[in-house]
Amino acid sequence: MNQQPLAFRMRPQHINDIIGQHHLVGEGKMIRRMVEANRLASMILFGPPGTGKTSMAMALAKTLHLKAKTLNAVTDKKKDMEIAVEEAKMSGHLVIILDEVHRLDKAKQDFLLPHIESNLLTLIGCTTSNPYHSINPAIRSRCHLFEVEKLEVGDVKEALQKAIKDETYGVGQYTIDITKEAMNHFAFSSNGDLRAALNGLELAVFSTPENNNGVVYIDLETAEQCMQKKSFSHDRDGDAHYDVLSAFQKSIRGSDVQASLHYLGRLIEAGDLDSIARRMIVIAYEDIGLANPQAGPRAIAAVEAAERLGFPEARIPLANSIVELALSPKSNSAYKALDAALSDIRKGKSGDVPKHLKDSHYKGAEYLGHGIEYKYPHNYENAWVNQQYLPDSIKNAVYYSPKKTGKFEKGLSQVYESIENKKK
C-alpha cells in the first residue's frame, strides 16, 4: 500500500489538473500564458498554507517537461544548491522549487542570483509570507510575484470528489459512501486548506471499518472527529455557516454586545479563526471607522495575538476586541465618501487636474503654466488657504459628510465646518 499521504499523491501533474487559482492558470491568465508560450519565468508564489503553491510549481514544470528539483531555504544548505547548479549545467537548465523562500539567507541568495539571471535556473519560490515585506529585494526584483488565493469551498469539494474516485492515487479502491453533511464539513472546516481537507478524508477512510456490504460509510460525526472541529448544522451548500457570519457582523454593527459574543462563540466552536479575523478587521474599518479610529489597529493586534496563541487561548484577545467593536460608536462616512468619488470616476466624471496643482519639478513646466499659481498652505494662517483642488468639471462635488458619533469624528466635523465657512 502506498504510504505517501493522500494530499501528496493527489498533487496535480499538469496545469489543467490545478484546482482553483483561475486568476493565474485560467484561460488568458498570466501563468497559463507563460506555459502556452513555453517560457516559464522565475516567480514567487505566495499565499495561505494548503493552497497548492508547491504543487502548482511542480505541475508547471511537468507540463513543460522541465527538469525540476525541490529544495527548502531553511533545511537545505548552500552545498545542496551547489549540487543543483551542477545538475543544471549538465542538463542545460533546471527549475528550482524553493519552499520557505522568505527564509533564504544572504550566502545562498548570492550564490543563486547569477544563475537565475543567466536563466540556468528558473526559480519558483513558495512562501506563506508577504514577499513585499519578507523577501530580499534582490530576489524579488528578479521574479514575478503571484498571489495564490485560499480555495473556495467548491474547489475543495471538487478535489475531495476527485480523490474519492481516483483508484490509482486517491482512495477509489474503497467503496465510499460519504454523506452530504460530512462532505460539507470537510470543505468548510478546512478553511480553504486543501491539504487539511485531504488529510481529514484519508483519516476518515482508513479509520472507518467497512460495513457488512463492504462500504466505508463516512457521516458528519466521523468528519468532525477527523477534522478535530465541530460542525455548524450545515444546510444546503452550507448556508448556515454564512448565516452565523452575517449575524456576527450585524450584531456588532448594531452594538449588541451579547449577541456579538454569542456568535463569536459559535465561530470559535467551529474553529473558524480565519473568518473571525477577516470580519473583525472589516467591521473595524467599515462600521466603526472614524468614530473610533484606533479600533482598526487594535482589532488587527487582537487577530495577530489570536493567531499566535491558537485556540483555546485565542478566545481571550478576540473577546476583548469584540466587546470594544460592539460598544464603539459607529461611522461609515469615510468609505462611503470614497465610494461616491469612485462612482463619479467610473462614470467619466474626472476632468483635468488644475494647472496650479500639476507637477512643476521639471524643465518646461513654467512654460506650460504648471504649478505657477499654487499657494503653499503652510505659508498661511492655520496652514490653510482657499484655492481650487478639484477639476473644473466637478469643482463643487461633495463626497464626505462627517458624522458626529465619536470624539474623533466630532473633531473632524468641526474642522470640516470651519473650512466650509471660510470658503463662503
Secondary structure as a PSIPRED ss2 file (coil, helix, strand):
# PSIPRED VFORMAT (PSIPRED V4.0)

   1 M C   1.000  0.000  0.000
   2 N C   1.000  0.000  0.000
   3 Q C   1.000  0.000  0.000
   4 Q C   1.000  0.000  0.000
   5 P C   1.000  0.000  0.000
   6 L H   0.000  1.000  0.000
   7 A H   0.000  1.000  0.000
   8 F H   0.000  1.000  0.000
   9 R H   0.000  1.000  0.000
  10 M C   1.000  0.000  0.000
  11 R C   1.000  0.000  0.000
  12 P C   1.000  0.000  0.000
  13 Q C   1.000  0.000  0.000
  14 H C   1.000  0.000  0.000
  15 I H   0.000  1.000  0.000
  16 N H   0.000  1.000  0.000
  17 D H   0.000  1.000  0.000
  18 I C   1.000  0.000  0.000
  19 I C   1.000  0.000  0.000
  20 G C   1.000  0.000  0.000
  21 Q C   1.000  0.000  0.000
  22 H H   0.000  1.000  0.000
  23 H H   0.000  1.000  0.000
  24 L H   0.000  1.000  0.000
  25 V H   0.000  1.000  0.000
  26 G C   1.000  0.000  0.000
  27 E C   1.000  0.000  0.000
  28 G C   1.000  0.000  0.000
  29 K C   1.000  0.000  0.000
  30 M H   0.000  1.000  0.000
  31 I H   0.000  1.000  0.000
  32 R H   0.000  1.000  0.000
  33 R H   0.000  1.000  0.000
  34 M H   0.000  1.000  0.000
  35 V H   0.000  1.000  0.000
  36 E H   0.000  1.000  0.000
  37 A C   1.000  0.000  0.000
  38 N C   1.000  0.000  0.000
  39 R C   1.000  0.000  0.000
  40 L C   1.000  0.000  0.000
  41 A C   1.000  0.000  0.000
  42 S C   1.000  0.000  0.000
  43 M E   0.000  0.000  1.000
  44 I E   0.000  0.000  1.000
  45 L E   0.000  0.000  1.000
  46 F E   0.000  0.000  1.000
  47 G C   1.000  0.000  0.000
  48 P C   1.000  0.000  0.000
  49 P C   1.000  0.000  0.000
  50 G C   1.000  0.000  0.000
  51 T C   1.000  0.000  0.000
  52 G C   1.000  0.000  0.000
  53 K H   0.000  1.000  0.000
  54 T H   0.000  1.000  0.000
  55 S H   0.000  1.000  0.000
  56 M H   0.000  1.000  0.000
  57 A H   0.000  1.000  0.000
  58 M H   0.000  1.000  0.000
  59 A H   0.000  1.000  0.000
  60 L H   0.000  1.000  0.000
  61 A H   0.000  1.000  0.000
  62 K H   0.000  1.000  0.000
  63 T H   0.000  1.000  0.000
  64 L C   1.000  0.000  0.000
  65 H C   1.000  0.000  0.000
  66 L C   1.000  0.000  0.000
  67 K C   1.000  0.000  0.000
  68 A E   0.000  0.000  1.000
  69 K E   0.000  0.000  1.000
  70 T E   0.000  0.000  1.000
  71 L E   0.000  0.000  1.000
  72 N E   0.000  0.000  1.000
  73 A C   1.000  0.000  0.000
  74 V C   1.000  0.000  0.000
  75 T C   1.000  0.000  0.000
  76 D C   1.000  0.000  0.000
  77 K C   1.000  0.000  0.000
  78 K H   0.000  1.000  0.000
  79 K H   0.000  1.000  0.000
  80 D H   0.000  1.000  0.000
  81 M H   0.000  1.000  0.000
  82 E H   0.000  1.000  0.000
  83 I H   0.000  1.000  0.000
  84 A H   0.000  1.000  0.000
  85 V H   0.000  1.000  0.000
  86 E H   0.000  1.000  0.000
  87 E H   0.000  1.000  0.000
  88 A H   0.000  1.000  0.000
  89 K H   0.000  1.000  0.000
  90 M H   0.000  1.000  0.000
  91 S H   0.000  1.000  0.000
  92 G C   1.000  0.000  0.000
  93 H C   1.000  0.000  0.000
  94 L E   0.000  0.000  1.000
  95 V E   0.000  0.000  1.000
  96 I E   0.000  0.000  1.000
  97 I E   0.000  0.000  1.000
  98 L E   0.000  0.000  1.000
  99 D E   0.000  0.000  1.000
 100 E C   1.000  0.000  0.000
 101 V H   0.000  1.000  0.000
 102 H H   0.000  1.000  0.000
 103 R H   0.000  1.000  0.000
 104 L C   1.000  0.000  0.000
 105 D C   1.000  0.000  0.000
 106 K H   0.000  1.000  0.000
 107 A H   0.000  1.000  0.000
 108 K H   0.000  1.000  0.000
 109 Q H   0.000  1.000  0.000
 110 D H   0.000  1.000  0.000
 111 F H   0.000  1.000  0.000
 112 L H   0.000  1.000  0.000
 113 L H   0.000  1.000  0.000
 114 P H   0.000  1.000  0.000
 115 H H   0.000  1.000  0.000
 116 I H   0.000  1.000  0.000
 117 E H   0.000  1.000  0.000
 118 S C   1.000  0.000  0.000
 119 N C   1.000  0.000  0.000
 120 L C   1.000  0.000  0.000
 121 L E   0.000  0.000  1.000
 122 T E   0.000  0.000  1.000
 123 L E   0.000  0.000  1.000
 124 I E   0.000  0.000  1.000
 125 G E   0.000  0.000  1.000
 126 C E   0.000  0.000  1.000
 127 T E   0.000  0.000  1.000
 128 T C   1.000  0.000  0.000
 129 S C   1.000  0.000  0.000
 130 N C   1.000  0.000  0.000
 131 P H   0.000  1.000  0.000
 132 Y H   0.000  1.000  0.000
 133 H H   0.000  1.000  0.000
 134 S H   0.000  1.000  0.000
 135 I C   1.000  0.000  0.000
 136 N C   1.000  0.000  0.000
 137 P H   0.000  1.000  0.000
 138 A H   0.000  1.000  0.000
 139 I H   0.000  1.000  0.000
 140 R H   0.000  1.000  0.000
 141 S C   1.000  0.000  0.000
 142 R C   1.000  0.000  0.000
 143 C C   1.000  0.000  0.000
 144 H E   0.000  0.000  1.000
 145 L E   0.000  0.000  1.000
 146 F E   0.000  0.000  1.000
 147 E E   0.000  0.000  1.000
 148 V C   1.000  0.000  0.000
 149 E C   1.000  0.000  0.000
 150 K C   1.000  0.000  0.000
 151 L C   1.000  0.000  0.000
 152 E C   1.000  0.000  0.000
 153 V H   0.000  1.000  0.000
 154 G H   0.000  1.000  0.000
 155 D H   0.000  1.000  0.000
 156 V H   0.000  1.000  0.000
 157 K H   0.000  1.000  0.000
 158 E H   0.000  1.000  0.000
 159 A H   0.000  1.000  0.000
 160 L H   0.000  1.000  0.000
 161 Q H   0.000  1.000  0.000
 162 K H   0.000  1.000  0.000
 163 A H   0.000  1.000  0.000
 164 I H   0.000  1.000  0.000
 165 K H   0.000  1.000  0.000
 166 D C   1.000  0.000  0.000
 167 E C   1.000  0.000  0.000
 168 T C   1.000  0.000  0.000
 169 Y C   1.000  0.000  0.000
 170 G C   1.000  0.000  0.000
 171 V C   1.000  0.000  0.000
 172 G C   1.000  0.000  0.000
 173 Q C   1.000  0.000  0.000
 174 Y C   1.000  0.000  0.000
 175 T E   0.000  0.000  1.000
 176 I E   0.000  0.000  1.000
 177 D E   0.000  0.000  1.000
 178 I E   0.000  0.000  1.000
 179 T C   1.000  0.000  0.000
 180 K H   0.000  1.000  0.000
 181 E H   0.000  1.000  0.000
 182 A H   0.000  1.000  0.000
 183 M H   0.000  1.000  0.000
 184 N H   0.000  1.000  0.000
 185 H H   0.000  1.000  0.000
 186 F H   0.000  1.000  0.000
 187 A H   0.000  1.000  0.000
 188 F H   0.000  1.000  0.000
 189 S H   0.000  1.000  0.000
 190 S C   1.000  0.000  0.000
 191 N C   1.000  0.000  0.000
 192 G C   1.000  0.000  0.000
 193 D C   1.000  0.000  0.000
 194 L H   0.000  1.000  0.000
 195 R H   0.000  1.000  0.000
 196 A H   0.000  1.000  0.000
 197 A H   0.000  1.000  0.000
 198 L H   0.000  1.000  0.000
 199 N H   0.000  1.000  0.000
 200 G H   0.000  1.000  0.000
 201 L H   0.000  1.000  0.000
 202 E H   0.000  1.000  0.000
 203 L H   0.000  1.000  0.000
 204 A H   0.000  1.000  0.000
 205 V H   0.000  1.000  0.000
 206 F H   0.000  1.000  0.000
 207 S H   0.000  1.000  0.000
 208 T C   1.000  0.000  0.000
 209 P C   1.000  0.000  0.000
 210 E C   1.000  0.000  0.000
 211 N C   1.000  0.000  0.000
 212 N C   1.000  0.000  0.000
 213 N C   1.000  0.000  0.000
 214 G C   1.000  0.000  0.000
 215 V E   0.000  0.000  1.000
 216 V E   0.000  0.000  1.000
 217 Y E   0.000  0.000  1.000
 218 I E   0.000  0.000  1.000
 219 D C   1.000  0.000  0.000
 220 L H   0.000  1.000  0.000
 221 E H   0.000  1.000  0.000
 222 T H   0.000  1.000  0.000
 223 A H   0.000  1.000  0.000
 224 E H   0.000  1.000  0.000
 225 Q H   0.000  1.000  0.000
 226 C H   0.000  1.000  0.000
 227 M H   0.000  1.000  0.000
 228 Q C   1.000  0.000  0.000
 229 K C   1.000  0.000  0.000
 230 K C   1.000  0.000  0.000
 231 S C   1.000  0.000  0.000
 232 F C   1.000  0.000  0.000
 233 S C   1.000  0.000  0.000
 234 H C   1.000  0.000  0.000
 235 D C   1.000  0.000  0.000
 236 R H   0.000  1.000  0.000
 237 D H   0.000  1.000  0.000
 238 G H   0.000  1.000  0.000
 239 D H   0.000  1.000  0.000
 240 A H   0.000  1.000  0.000
 241 H H   0.000  1.000  0.000
 242 Y H   0.000  1.000  0.000
 243 D H   0.000  1.000  0.000
 244 V H   0.000  1.000  0.000
 245 L H   0.000  1.000  0.000
 246 S H   0.000  1.000  0.000
 247 A H   0.000  1.000  0.000
 248 F H   0.000  1.000  0.000
 249 Q H   0.000  1.000  0.000
 250 K H   0.000  1.000  0.000
 251 S H   0.000  1.000  0.000
 252 I H   0.000  1.000  0.000
 253 R H   0.000  1.000  0.000
 254 G C   1.000  0.000  0.000
 255 S C   1.000  0.000  0.000
 256 D C   1.000  0.000  0.000
 257 V H   0.000  1.000  0.000
 258 Q H   0.000  1.000  0.000
 259 A H   0.000  1.000  0.000
 260 S H   0.000  1.000  0.000
 261 L H   0.000  1.000  0.000
 262 H H   0.000  1.000  0.000
 263 Y H   0.000  1.000  0.000
 264 L H   0.000  1.000  0.000
 265 G H   0.000  1.000  0.000
 266 R H   0.000  1.000  0.000
 267 L H   0.000  1.000  0.000
 268 I H   0.000  1.000  0.000
 269 E H   0.000  1.000  0.000
 270 A C   1.000  0.000  0.000
 271 G C   1.000  0.000  0.000
 272 D C   1.000  0.000  0.000
 273 L H   0.000  1.000  0.000
 274 D H   0.000  1.000  0.000
 275 S H   0.000  1.000  0.000
 276 I H   0.000  1.000  0.000
 277 A H   0.000  1.000  0.000
 278 R H   0.000  1.000  0.000
 279 R H   0.000  1.000  0.000
 280 M H   0.000  1.000  0.000
 281 I H   0.000  1.000  0.000
 282 V H   0.000  1.000  0.000
 283 I H   0.000  1.000  0.000
 284 A H   0.000  1.000  0.000
 285 Y H   0.000  1.000  0.000
 286 E H   0.000  1.000  0.000
 287 D H   0.000  1.000  0.000
 288 I H   0.000  1.000  0.000
 289 G H   0.000  1.000  0.000
 290 L H   0.000  1.000  0.000
 291 A H   0.000  1.000  0.000
 292 N C   1.000  0.000  0.000
 293 P C   1.000  0.000  0.000
 294 Q C   1.000  0.000  0.000
 295 A H   0.000  1.000  0.000
 296 G H   0.000  1.000  0.000
 297 P H   0.000  1.000  0.000
 298 R H   0.000  1.000  0.000
 299 A H   0.000  1.000  0.000
 300 I H   0.000  1.000  0.000
 301 A H   0.000  1.000  0.000
 302 A H   0.000  1.000  0.000
 303 V H   0.000  1.000  0.000
 304 E H   0.000  1.000  0.000
 305 A H   0.000  1.000  0.000
 306 A H   0.000  1.000  0.000
 307 E H   0.000  1.000  0.000
 308 R H   0.000  1.000  0.000
 309 L H   0.000  1.000  0.000
 310 G C   1.000  0.000  0.000
 311 F C   1.000  0.000  0.000
 312 P C   1.000  0.000  0.000
 313 E C   1.000  0.000  0.000
 314 A C   1.000  0.000  0.000
 315 R H   0.000  1.000  0.000
 316 I H   0.000  1.000  0.000
 317 P H   0.000  1.000  0.000
 318 L H   0.000  1.000  0.000
 319 A H   0.000  1.000  0.000
 320 N H   0.000  1.000  0.000
 321 S H   0.000  1.000  0.000
 322 I H   0.000  1.000  0.000
 323 V H   0.000  1.000  0.000
 324 E H   0.000  1.000  0.000
 325 L H   0.000  1.000  0.000
 326 A H   0.000  1.000  0.000
 327 L H   0.000  1.000  0.000
 328 S C   1.000  0.000  0.000
 329 P C   1.000  0.000  0.000
 330 K C   1.000  0.000  0.000
 331 S C   1.000  0.000  0.000
 332 N C   1.000  0.000  0.000
 333 S H   0.000  1.000  0.000
 334 A H   0.000  1.000  0.000
 335 Y H   0.000  1.000  0.000
 336 K H   0.000  1.000  0.000
 337 A H   0.000  1.000  0.000
 338 L H   0.000  1.000  0.000
 339 D H   0.000  1.000  0.000
 340 A H   0.000  1.000  0.000
 341 A H   0.000  1.000  0.000
 342 L H   0.000  1.000  0.000
 343 S H   0.000  1.000  0.000
 344 D H   0.000  1.000  0.000
 345 I H   0.000  1.000  0.000
 346 R H   0.000  1.000  0.000
 347 K C   1.000  0.000  0.000
 348 G C   1.000  0.000  0.000
 349 K C   1.000  0.000  0.000
 350 S C   1.000  0.000  0.000
 351 G C   1.000  0.000  0.000
 352 D C   1.000  0.000  0.000
 353 V C   1.000  0.000  0.000
 354 P C   1.000  0.000  0.000
 355 K H   0.000  1.000  0.000
 356 H H   0.000  1.000  0.000
 357 L H   0.000  1.000  0.000
 358 K C   1.000  0.000  0.000
 359 D C   1.000  0.000  0.000
 360 S C   1.000  0.000  0.000
 361 H C   1.000  0.000  0.000
 362 Y C   1.000  0.000  0.000
 363 K C   1.000  0.000  0.000
 364 G C   1.000  0.000  0.000
 365 A H   0.000  1.000  0.000
 366 E H   0.000  1.000  0.000
 367 Y H   0.000  1.000  0.000
 368 L H   0.000  1.000  0.000
 369 G C   1.000  0.000  0.000
 370 H C   1.000  0.000  0.000
 371 G C   1.000  0.000  0.000
 372 I C   1.000  0.000  0.000
 373 E C   1.000  0.000  0.000
 374 Y C   1.000  0.000  0.000
 375 K C   1.000  0.000  0.000
 376 Y C   1.000  0.000  0.000
 377 P H   0.000  1.000  0.000
 378 H H   0.000  1.000  0.000
 379 N H   0.000  1.000  0.000
 380 Y C   1.000  0.000  0.000
 381 E H   0.000  1.000  0.000
 382 N H   0.000  1.000  0.000
 383 A H   0.000  1.000  0.000
 384 W C   1.000  0.000  0.000
 385 V C   1.000  0.000  0.000
 386 N C   1.000  0.000  0.000
 387 Q C   1.000  0.000  0.000
 388 Q C   1.000  0.000  0.000
 389 Y C   1.000  0.000  0.000
 390 L C   1.000  0.000  0.000
 391 P C   1.000  0.000  0.000
 392 D H   0.000  1.000  0.000
 393 S H   0.000  1.000  0.000
 394 I H   0.000  1.000  0.000
 395 K C   1.000  0.000  0.000
 396 N C   1.000  0.000  0.000
 397 A C   1.000  0.000  0.000
 398 V C   1.000  0.000  0.000
 399 Y C   1.000  0.000  0.000
 400 Y C   1.000  0.000  0.000
 401 S C   1.000  0.000  0.000
 402 P C   1.000  0.000  0.000
 403 K C   1.000  0.000  0.000
 404 K C   1.000  0.000  0.000
 405 T C   1.000  0.000  0.000
 406 G C   1.000  0.000  0.000
 407 K H   0.000  1.000  0.000
 408 F H   0.000  1.000  0.000
 409 E H   0.000  1.000  0.000
 410 K H   0.000  1.000  0.000
 411 G H   0.000  1.000  0.000
 412 L H   0.000  1.000  0.000
 413 S H   0.000  1.000  0.000
 414 Q H   0.000  1.000  0.000
 415 V H   0.000  1.000  0.000
 416 Y H   0.000  1.000  0.000
 417 E H   0.000  1.000  0.000
 418 S H   0.000  1.000  0.000
 419 I H   0.000  1.000  0.000
 420 E H   0.000  1.000  0.000
 421 N H   0.000  1.000  0.000
 422 K H   0.000  1.000  0.000
 423 K H   0.000  1.000  0.000
 424 K C   1.000  0.000  0.000
